[in-house]
């Protein structure tokens, strides 16, 4: 039972670390990339780009650890879903974060060259920068698709196992749907990525994850569900 309690607390802490690191990474990098002359901004704010990349790595590692912690618990109830959860949230989502970091650090290199380039070479570096920025934006829409597929598996497993109250896991299932819709709407050019409607659609799941994190740290998993799962095993 103590092992389950430690697992619950660890998951809650990892959620908070991942969320805080993700928010801070965007706080460092987005003001730079949203600037019209972003390559010049990158060249003059190199440390911000590096810090933002390190924060994305922190977020990716923290969130990738959650499936590793939960897999031994989930596989007792439904191994296929448990494996799918590990693949999407442990492996594929981590790959997208690594791609994010790669694009940002390549932009940093291009920004340096752009700042020192001769007038005849500026256009070439600007074109390369635009490609890398578009690539990072595309990864920014693929990541939440991968995330929400994995999240649906996670909350479905929580709902089946009763490890947390069903209102909390059900909230995650319901909140996952509009969150999943946002990157699709952006890809089909229905809404802008930073539009207020996008934030509104993503807010239910974002809030739920913080409530879940606090719940796991304070309350832990449902002891009756743990007893039942242990008995089945």
C-alpha positions in Angstrom: 0.0 0.0 0.0 2.9 2.4 0.8 4.3 1.7 -2.7 1.0 2.8 -4.3 1.0 5.9 -2.1 4.5 6.8 -3.2 3.6 6.2 -6.8 0.5 8.5 -6.6 2.6 11.3 -5.0 5.3 10.9 -7.6 2.8 11.1 -10.5 1.3 14.3 -8.9 4.7 15.9 -8.5 5.7 15.0 -12.1 2.5 16.5 -13.5 3.3 19.8 -11.7 6.9 19.8 -12.7 6.0 19.1 -16.3 3.3 21.8 -16.4 5.4 24.5 -14.7 8.3 23.7 -17.0 6.1 23.9 -20.1 4.6 27.2 -19.1 8.0 28.7 -18.3 9.4 27.4 -21.6 6.8 29.3 -23.6 7.2 32.4 -21.4 10.9 32.4 -22.4 10.6 31.6 -26.1 7.2 32.7 -27.5 7.9 36.5 -27.1 10.9 36.0 -29.3 9.3 33.8 -31.9 6.2 36.0 -32.1 8.3 39.0 -33.1 8.3 39.9 -36.8 12.1 40.1 -36.8 12.5 36.9 -34.8 15.9 36.0 -36.1 17.4 39.2 -34.8 15.5 38.7 -31.5 16.9 35.1 -31.3 20.5 36.4 -31.9 20.1 39.0 -29.1 18.3 36.6 -26.6 20.3 33.4 -27.0 20.2 32.5 -23.3 16.4 32.7 -23.4 16.2 30.2 -26.3 18.6 27.9 -24.5 16.7 28.1 -21.3 13.4 27.5 -23.1 14.8 24.4 -24.7 16.1 23.1 -21.4 12.7 23.7 -19.9 11.0 21.7 -22.7 13.4 18.9 -22.0 12.5 19.0 -18.3 8.8 18.9 -19.2 9.3 16.0 -21.6 11.3 13.9 -19.1 8.9 14.6 -16.3 5.8 13.7 -18.3 7.5 10.6 -19.8 8.1 9.3 -16.3 4.4 9.2 -15.5 3.6 6.2 -17.9 6.6 4.4 -16.5 5.2 4.8 -13.0 1.6 3.9 -14.0 2.3 1.0 -16.3 2.8 -1.7 -13.6 -0.5 -0.6 -12.1 -2.5 -0.3 -15.3 -1.3 -3.5 -16.9 -3.1 -5.6 -14.2 -6.4 -4.2 -15.5 -5.9 -3.8 -19.3 -2.4 -4.5 -20.7 -3.2 -3.3 -24.2 -4.4 0.1 -23.1 -1.5 0.3 -20.7 1.0 -0.4 -23.5 -0.7 2.1 -25.7 -0.5 4.7 -23.0 3.2 4.1 -22.6 3.7 4.4 -26.4 1.8 7.6 -26.9 2.7 9.5 -23.7 6.0 7.9 -22.9 7.6 7.5 -26.3 5.9 9.5 -29.1 5.2 12.6 -27.0 8.8 12.6 -25.9 9.9 12.4 -29.5 7.9 15.5 -30.3 9.5 17.4 -27.4 12.9 16.5 -28.7 12.0 17.7 -32.1 10.8 21.0 -30.6 14.2 21.4 -28.9 16.0 20.5 -32.1 14.1 23.2 -34.2 14.6 25.8 -31.5 18.4 25.2 -31.2 18.7 25.1 -35.0 16.9 28.5 -35.1 19.4 29.7 -32.5 22.2 28.8 -34.9 20.5 30.4 -37.9 19.9 33.5 -35.8 23.6 33.8 -35.0 24.5 33.5 -38.7 21.7 35.9 -39.8 23.0 38.6 -37.4 26.5 38.3 -38.9 25.5 37.6 -42.5 26.5 39.8 -45.5 23.5 41.7 -47.1 23.6 39.2 -50.0 23.1 36.2 -47.6 20.4 37.7 -45.4 17.6 36.4 -47.6 18.9 32.9 -47.5 19.1 32.8 -43.8 15.7 34.4 -43.5 14.2 31.6 -45.7 15.9 28.9 -43.6 14.7 30.5 -40.4 11.1 30.6 -41.8 11.3 26.9 -42.6 12.6 26.0 -39.1 10.0 28.2 -37.5 7.2 26.7 -39.5 8.5 23.2 -38.6 8.4 24.1 -34.9 4.9 25.4 -35.3 3.8 22.2 -37.0 5.3 20.1 -34.2 3.4 22.4 -31.8 0.2 21.0 -33.4 1.3 17.4 -33.6 2.3 17.2 -29.9 -1.2 17.9 -28.5 -2.7 15.3 -30.9 -0.3 12.7 -29.5 -0.8 14.0 -26.0 -4.6 13.8 -26.1 -4.7 10.3 -27.5 -2.4 9.1 -24.7 -4.4 11.2 -22.2 -7.7 9.5 -23.3 -6.1 6.1 -22.6 -4.9 7.3 -19.2 -8.2 8.6 -18.1 -10.0 5.6 -19.4 -7.7 3.4 -17.3 -8.3 5.6 -14.2 -12.0 5.4 -14.8 -11.9 1.6 -15.1 -9.7 1.0 -12.1 -11.4 3.5 -9.7 -8.0 4.6 -8.5 -9.3 8.2 -8.3 -13.0 9.3 -8.0 -14.9 8.8 -11.3 -15.9 12.5 -11.4 -12.2 13.3 -11.7 -11.3 10.7 -14.3 -14.5 11.5 -16.2 -13.6 15.2 -16.2 -10.4 14.2 -17.9 -12.2 12.2 -20.5 -14.6 15.0 -21.3 -11.9 17.7 -21.2 -9.7 15.7 -23.6 -12.2 16.0 -26.4 -12.1 19.8 -26.9 -8.3 19.8 -26.3 -8.0 17.3 -29.1 -10.1 19.5 -31.4 -7.8 22.6 -31.0 -4.8 21.3 -33.1 -7.1 19.9 -35.7 -8.9 23.3 -36.0 -5.5 25.0 -36.3 -4.2 22.6 -38.9 -7.4 23.2 -41.0 -6.9 26.9 -40.5 -10.2 27.4 -38.7 -8.7 29.1 -35.7 -5.4 30.7 -34.9 -3.1 28.8 -32.6 -3.0 31.7 -30.0 -6.7 32.5 -30.3 -8.7 33.0 -27.2 -11.1 30.2 -28.3 -8.2 27.8 -28.4 -7.3 28.6 -24.8 -11.0 28.3 -23.8 -11.2 24.8 -25.3 -7.9 23.6 -23.7 -8.7 25.0 -20.2 -10.9 22.2 -18.9 -8.3 19.6 -19.3 -5.4 21.9 -18.2 -7.4 22.6 -15.0 -8.3 19.0 -14.5 -4.7 17.9 -14.6 -3.7 20.3 -11.9 -6.6 19.2 -9.7 -5.6 15.6 -10.4 -2.0 16.3 -9.4 -3.0 17.9 -6.1 -5.5 15.0 -5.4 -2.8 12.4 -6.0 -0.3 14.2 -3.7 -2.8 14.8 -0.9 -5.2 11.9 -1.2 -3.3 9.3 -3.2 -5.0 6.4 -5.0 -8.3 4.8 -3.7 -7.2 2.2 -1.2 -10.3 0.0 -2.0 -9.4 0.0 -5.7 -5.8 -0.9 -4.8 -6.9 -3.8 -2.6 -9.2 -5.1 -5.4 -6.4 -4.8 -8.0 -4.0 -6.7 -5.7 -6.5 -9.4 -5.1 -7.1 -9.9 -8.9 -3.3 -10.1 -9.4 
